[in-house]
Amino acid sequence: MAIRWFSDKDRQELRDAAEEARVLAELEQKFAVYREADRTPLTEGQLRILNGELKIDPNGRAKD
């Protein structure tokens, strides 16, 4: 007699979660820009601010 720990639905959810994690890692690898010190991903907006392309207005509007 075999003991079934996971149902078919559980196994499918595990496969789906693994696929989602793989796709997320692939997207981060392809599109994330990392800081040198701690390899924390930068958003596009943060990168634009650091490059001087985007000026921040205290009123919440972007300056050109």
Residue pairs with C-beta under 8 A, 6 or more apart in sequence:
6 14
28 41
32 41
32 42
33 41
33 42
33 47
34 40
34 41
34 42
35 42
42 50
45 54
48 54
49 56
54 62
55 62
55 63
55 64
56 62
56 63
57 63
